């Protein structure tokens, strides 16, 4: 009897072992098949994923080695390979079945903040084990030395976002093409005799921009605690008196900033010398490492990627060439101009909760955003990029996109407790105030009272230069600025 039981056990063990081997090879076959480029293409509906891969250095290179989908978009083997494969697989199937792929903004999905969720640092270093190969340029050596020092904070994608999928726009470096002298080439700035709207002319260029006369007055700054999405640094609400000033109808455009660049730019990528603060010796930007307009185009779109320092130098240059006093707005001037005589969350009618994508109801059923869409460029209507200011309507003062398109620098130092100390204002600090939302922002961040601040170190994280650039942020592309002109230079 015992012998029969032992024999039966051995048979079961053998068949179990055999089934295990069969299951293993079937499982491996399934994993292998679902990891092929062909299988990935059957589900991924990105309109140019394959074409951009074929043009990239991961396919078109001197060695002839082709890097395949899963080698970048899954971890290099192990249990995590399978768990991430399952996670991304379910995510892709859901998108293919339930989403309208024609409405997906693929360019936005390709940006760093999204790419880090489906591209793995371990996969990069699995293949690129030697960060200092023969033939590496000096620029590459400097960058990789910086990376090894900041390996806990940086991803390979910070600098090599487009190596797997080629982007022609991403390869372009910032260049200002000198334009031929136009028929309306200005030789003199605007002459302003009284306090009214005027058009400023930038001498030695064909560029002009509109300034709006903002009459002085008193307003309530900040937001009450009952306001939706209120934050502690927006209170207490306090009354502020503002003197009259002129403010740019729109944010400083690329046309305007490129004129500054063309007239003041210096050669070389680093600035080790002390920058002169003499108004007769304005030194302008050095070239940016990449393409600061992100490939979206320039023209009337707001200029982005410049540092707070660069915005201040721009104002200094503009003051010099026009003979007026241009500067960044104070935080009080900015909110006063944004509100334009109103006291609600926005200068137009609307409830932030009913507009915000963070509201569960809106996530499920959507929201009527007709009103807010007509006044602001933000995440809902921006298509993931800046837009010309004329895409929306102005506020009651005639200012465009105060709450959106790009966040805007203010001259004040940021202090979360600043309002409690009013009328005293911070005289020093580590970061400056930033106001308004941007093309990336939710409706909650477009409120007139919403406050934010620069994050200089974080916005310069990828820049490997020693010292880092004075002029360009390497990791922030949704901040710009608009100018204020003082009445009688005061």
C-alpha positions in Angstrom: 0.0 0.0 0.0 2.8 2.4 1.0 4.6 1.5 -2.2 1.5 2.4 -4.4 1.1 5.7 -2.6 4.8 6.5 -3.1 4.4 5.6 -6.8 1.3 7.8 -7.2 3.1 10.7 -5.5 6.1 10.3 -7.8 3.7 10.4 -10.8 2.0 13.5 -9.6 5.3 15.1 -8.8 6.5 14.3 -12.3 3.4 15.7 -14.0 3.5 18.7 -11.8 7.1 19.3 -12.7 6.2 18.8 -16.4 3.3 21.2 -16.2 5.5 23.7 -14.4 8.1 23.5 -17.3 5.3 23.9 -19.9 3.8 26.8 -18.0 7.2 28.4 -17.6 7.9 28.3 -21.3 4.4 29.4 -22.2 4.8 32.3 -19.8 8.1 33.2 -21.2 6.7 33.0 -24.7 3.8 35.3 -23.8 6.2 37.8 -22.0 8.5 37.7 -25.0 5.7 38.2 -27.6 4.1 41.0 -25.6 7.5 42.7 -25.4 8.2 42.9 -29.1 8.1 46.2 -31.0 5.3 44.8 -33.2 3.1 44.1 -30.2 3.8 47.5 -28.6 2.8 49.2 -31.9 -0.6 47.3 -31.9 -1.7 49.1 -28.8 0.3 52.3 -28.8 -1.6 54.8 -31.0 0.9 57.6 -30.7 0.9 59.0 -34.3 4.6 59.2 -34.7 6.1 56.9 -32.1 7.7 54.5 -34.6 8.9 57.2 -37.0 10.5 59.3 -34.3 12.2 56.2 -32.9 13.6 55.3 -36.3 15.1 58.8 -36.6 16.5 58.7 -33.1 20.1 57.9 -32.0 18.7 54.7 -30.4 18.0 53.3 -33.9 20.0 55.4 -36.4 23.5 55.3 -35.1 27.1 54.4 -36.2 27.1 51.1 -34.3 24.0 49.8 -35.9 22.5 48.8 -32.5 18.7 49.3 -32.3 17.2 49.8 -28.8 13.7 48.4 -28.6 10.6 49.6 -26.8 10.8 47.6 -23.6 14.5 48.3 -23.1 13.7 51.9 -22.2 10.0 51.6 -21.2 10.4 48.8 -18.7 13.0 48.1 -15.9 15.8 45.8 -16.9 14.5 42.4 -15.8 13.4 41.0 -12.4 10.0 41.1 -10.6 9.7 44.9 -11.3 9.9 44.2 -15.0 6.7 42.1 -14.7 4.9 44.4 -12.3 5.6 47.5 -14.4 4.7 45.6 -17.5 1.3 44.8 -16.0 0.8 48.4 -14.7 1.6 50.0 -18.0 -0.2 47.3 -20.0 -3.5 47.9 -18.2 -3.0 51.6 -18.5 -2.5 51.3 -22.3 -5.4 49.0 -22.8 -7.7 51.4 -20.9 -6.5 54.3 -23.0 -7.1 52.5 -26.2 -10.5 51.2 -25.3 -12.0 54.1 -23.4 -10.2 57.3 -24.6 -10.5 59.2 -27.8 -6.9 59.0 -29.0 -7.4 61.7 -31.5 -7.9 64.2 -28.6 -4.8 63.2 -26.7 -2.0 65.8 -26.7 0.9 63.6 -27.5 3.5 66.4 -27.3 2.4 67.1 -23.8 2.6 63.4 -22.9 6.2 63.4 -24.1 7.4 66.0 -21.6 9.6 65.2 -18.7 6.9 65.2 -16.0 5.0 62.5 -17.9 8.0 60.6 -19.4 9.4 59.8 -15.9 6.4 57.5 -15.3 7.2 55.2 -18.2 10.9 55.5 -18.7 13.4 54.1 -16.2 16.8 55.4 -15.0 17.9 51.8 -14.3 17.3 50.9 -17.9 19.5 53.8 -19.1 22.4 52.8 -16.8 21.9 49.1 -17.6 23.1 49.9 -21.2 25.2 53.0 -20.6 27.4 51.7 -17.8 30.4 53.9 -18.8 29.4 57.6 -18.5 32.8 58.8 -19.8 33.4 56.8 -23.1 36.1 57.7 -25.6 35.1 60.6 -27.8 32.8 62.2 -25.2 32.8 66.0 -25.8 33.9 68.4 -23.1 30.3 69.5 -22.7 29.3 65.9 -22.2 32.1 65.3 -19.6 31.0 68.4 -17.7 27.4 67.3 -17.8 28.1 63.7 -16.7 30.4 64.9 -13.8 27.5 67.1 -12.7 25.1 64.1 -13.0 27.3 61.8 -10.9 27.4 64.5 -8.2 23.5 64.9 -8.3 22.6 61.3 -9.2 20.1 61.2 -6.3 18.2 64.2 -7.7 18.6 63.8 -11.5 17.3 61.4 -14.1 19.0 60.7 -17.4 15.8 62.1 -19.0 16.6 65.6 -17.6 19.2 66.0 -20.4 18.3 63.2 -22.8 14.6 63.4 -23.1 14.5 63.0 -26.9 17.2 60.4 -27.5 14.7 57.6 -27.9 12.2 59.6 -30.0 13.8 62.2 -32.2 12.3 65.7 -32.0 13.6 68.2 -34.6 12.4 71.1 -32.5 14.2 69.9 -29.4 17.5 69.8 -31.3 17.4 73.5 -32.2 19.4 75.9 -30.2 18.2 79.4 -29.4 19.1 81.8 -32.2 18.0 85.3 -32.9 18.0 86.1 -36.6 18.7 89.7 -37.3 15.9 91.1 -39.3 16.2 93.4 -42.2 15.4 97.0 -41.6 11.6 97.3 -42.0 9.7 100.3 -43.3 8.4 101.0 -39.7 11.8 100.7 -38.1 11.7 102.9 -35.0 14.3 105.4 -34.2 12.7 107.1 -31.2 10.6 105.7 -28.2 7.0 106.9 -27.6 6.5 110.4 -26.3 4.0 110.3 -23.5 2.5 113.6 -22.4 -0.4 112.5 -20.2 -1.6 109.6 -18.2 -3.4 107.5 -20.9 -2.8 104.2 -22.8 0.1 104.4 -25.2 2.1 102.3 -27.5 5.8 102.0 -26.8 8.4 101.8 -29.6 11.7 100.0 -29.1 14.3 102.1 -30.9 16.5 100.4 -33.5 13.8 97.8 -34.1 10.4 97.3 -35.6 9.0 96.1 -32.3 6.3 97.9 -30.3 3.9 97.0 -27.5 0.9 98.5 -25.7 0.9 99.9 -22.2 -2.4 100.3 -20.3 -2.9 103.2 -17.9 -4.0 101.8 -14.5 -5.5 104.5 -12.3 -4.5 104.3 -8.7 -7.0 103.3 -6.0 -7.6 101.2 -2.9 -8.5 97.5 -2.9 -8.8 94.5 -0.6 -5.8 92.2 -1.2 -5.9 88.5 -0.4 -8.7 86.0 -0.1 -11.2 85.2 2.7 -10.9 81.7 4.3 -14.3 80.8 2.8 -13.1 81.2 -0.7 -12.6 77.9 -2.5 -9.0 76.7 -2.6 -8.0 79.5 -0.3 -4.4 79.1 1.1 -3.0 80.4 4.4 -0.5 82.8 2.7 -3.4 84.7 1.1 -4.7 86.0 4.4 -5.5 88.1 6.2 -7.3 90.2 3.7 -6.1 93.7 4.0 -6.7 97.1 2.4 -4.0 98.4 0.1 -3.6 101.7 -1.7 -1.9 101.7 -5.0 -0.6 104.7 -7.0 -1.3 105.0 -10.8 1.0 103.2 -13.1 1.2 101.8 -16.6 1.2 98.0 -17.2 1.9 96.0 -20.3 -1.3 94.9 -22.0 0.2 91.5 -22.3 3.2 89.6 -21.1 6.5 90.4 -22.7 6.5 88.5 -26.0 9.3 86.7 -27.8 9.4 89.6 -30.3 10.2 92.0 -27.5 12.6 89.7 -25.7 14.5 88.8 -28.8 15.0 92.5 -29.5 16.6 92.8 -26.1 18.7 89.7 -26.8 19.9 90.9 -30.2 20.9 94.3 -28.8 22.7 93.1 -25.6 23.6 89.4 -25.9 27.1 88.2 -25.1 28.9 85.2 -26.6 29.7 82.1 -24.6 27.5 80.0 -22.4 28.9 80.9 -18.9 29.3 84.2 -17.1 32.1 84.2 -14.6 32.5 88.0 -14.6 30.6 90.4 -12.4 27.7 91.9 -14.3 27.7 95.7 -14.4 24.8 97.5 -12.7 25.5 100.7 -14.5 22.6 101.7 -16.7 25.0 102.6 -19.5 26.5 99.1 -19.5 23.6 96.7 -19.7 25.0 93.2 -20.4 22.5 90.8 -21.9 21.9 87.1 -22.0 24.4 84.4 -23.0 22.9 81.7 -25.4 20.6 79.1 -23.9 21.6 75.4 -24.0 18.5 74.2 -25.7 15.5 75.8 -27.3 13.7 77.9 -24.6 10.6 78.4 -26.6 10.0 74.6 -26.4 9.4 74.4 -30.2 6.1 76.1 -29.9 7.1 79.2 -31.8 7.9 82.7 -30.7 6.4 85.9 -32.1 3.5 87.1 -30.0 3.7 84.2 -27.6 5.0 85.2 -24.1 8.7 84.8 -23.6 9.5 82.0 -21.2 12.5 80.2 -19.5 14.4 83.4 -18.6 15.4 83.8 -15.0 14.2 86.4 -12.5 17.5 88.1 -12.9 17.1 88.2 -16.7 13.7 89.8 -16.4 15.1 92.5 -14.2 18.0 93.2 -16.6 15.4 93.4 -19.4 13.6 96.1 -17.5 16.8 97.9 -17.0 17.6 97.8 -20.7 14.1 98.9 -21.6 14.4 101.8 -19.3 17.7 102.8 -20.9 16.5 102.7 -24.5 13.2 104.4 -23.9 14.1 106.9 -21.3 11.3 105.8 -19.0 11.3 103.9 -15.8 10.3 100.2 -16.5 10.4 97.5 -13.8 8.6 94.4 -12.6 5.3 95.0 -10.8 5.0 94.8 -7.1 2.7 92.0 -5.8 0.1 94.6 -4.8 0.2 96.3 -8.2 -0.2 92.9 -9.9 -3.3 91.8 -7.9 -4.8 95.3 -8.1 -4.4 95.2 -11.9 -5.7 91.6 -12.1 -8.8 92.3 -10.1 -9.6 95.5 -12.1 -12.1 96.7 -9.5 -13.7 93.3 -8.7 -13.6 91.5 -5.4 -14.4 87.8 -6.3 -12.1 84.9 -6.9 -11.8 86.0 -10.6 -12.3 89.3 -12.4 -15.2 87.5 -14.2 -18.1 85.6 -12.8 -17.5 82.0 -11.7 -16.9 79.6 -8.9 -13.4 78.0 -8.8 -14.9 74.7 -7.5 -17.2 74.5 -10.6 -14.3 75.1 -12.9 -11.6 73.0 -11.2 -10.7 69.5 -12.5 -9.9 68.5 -8.9 -13.6 68.4 -8.1 -14.9 64.8 -8.3 -18.1 65.8 -10.1 -16.1 67.6 -12.8 -13.8 64.6 -13.2 -16.8 62.4 -13.9 -19.3 64.7 -15.7 -17.1 67.6 -16.8 -17.8 71.3 -16.2 -19.2 74.2 -18.1 -16.0 76.2 -18.7 -17.3 78.5 -21.4 -16.8 81.7 -19.3 -13.3 81.0 -17.9 -12.1 79.7 -21.3 -12.9 83.0 -22.9 -10.7 85.0 -20.5 -7.8 82.7 -19.6 -5.3 80.4 -21.2 -4.9 77.5 -18.8 -4.7 73.7 -18.7 -8.2 73.2 -20.0 -7.8 75.2 -23.3 -4.1 75.7 -23.8 -3.3 72.4 -25.7 -0.3 72.1 -23.4 1.6 75.2 -24.5 1.6 79.0 -24.4 -0.7 80.9 -26.8 -0.7 84.4 -28.3 -2.4 86.9 -25.9 -5.1 87.7 -28.4 -6.6 84.2 -28.0 -8.7 85.4 -25.0 -10.6 88.5 -23.9 -9.1 91.2 -21.6 -10.1 92.1 -18.0 -12.0 95.3 -17.3 -8.7 97.3 -17.3 -7.9 96.0 -20.8 -5.1 93.6 -19.6 -4.9 90.2 -21.3 -4.2 86.9 -19.5 -3.4 88.3 -16.1 -4.3 85.0 -14.5 -3.0 82.6 -17.1 -0.8 81.7 -20.1 2.4 82.1 -18.1 3.0 82.8 -14.4 4.5 86.2 -13.9 7.4 87.5 -11.8 6.8 90.2 -9.2 9.5 92.3 -7.6 8.7 91.4 -4.0 10.5 88.9 -1.9 8.2 86.0 -1.0 7.1 85.6 2.6 4.1 83.3 3.6 3.3 85.6 6.5 3.7 88.9 4.5 0.1 89.9 4.8 0.0 89.7 8.5 2.9 92.2 8.6 1.4 94.7 6.3 2.1 97.6 5.7 5.7 96.4 6.2 6.9 94.4 3.2 9.7 91.8 3.1 13.1 93.5 2.6 15.0 90.3 1.9 14.4 86.6 1.2 15.5 83.6 -0.8 12.7 83.5 -3.4 10.6 86.1 -5.2 6.8 86.3 -5.6 5.3 84.7 -8.7 1.6 85.5 -9.5 -1.0 84.1 -11.8 -1.4 80.7 -13.3 -0.1 79.3 -16.6 -1.0 77.1 -19.5 -0.4 74.2 -17.2 -2.6 75.4 -14.3 -5.9 74.2 -12.9 -8.7 76.8 -12.5 -8.0 76.8 -8.7 -4.6 78.5 -9.3 -6.0 81.2 -11.5 -7.7 83.0 -8.7 -6.7 86.7 -8.3 -5.4 86.1 -4.8 -3.4 82.9 -5.5 0.3 83.3 -4.6 3.4 81.4 -5.6 7.1 81.9 -5.6 10.3 81.1 -7.6 12.1 77.9 -6.8 15.5 78.9 -8.1 17.5 75.8 -7.3 14.9 73.4 -8.5 14.4 75.4 -11.7 18.2 75.2 -12.4 18.7 71.6 -11.4 19.5 70.2 -14.9 21.9 73.1 -15.8 25.4 71.5 -15.5 27.3 74.7 -16.0 29.7 75.9 -13.3 28.6 78.5 -12.5 25.0 78.0 -13.6 23.5 80.4 -16.1 22.4 83.8 -14.9 19.9 84.0 -17.7 18.0 80.8 -18.4 16.1 78.3 -16.2 16.8 74.7 -17.3 13.7 73.2 -15.6 10.9 75.8 -15.7 9.1 76.8 -18.9 5.8 78.3 -17.7 7.0 81.5 -16.1 7.3 84.9 -17.9 6.7 88.5 -16.9 5.0 91.7 -17.8 6.4 95.2 -17.3 5.2 98.2 -15.3 6.1 101.8 -16.3 6.2 104.4 -13.5 4.3 107.6 -13.8 6.8 110.5 -14.0 9.5 108.0 -13.4 8.5 107.6 -9.7 
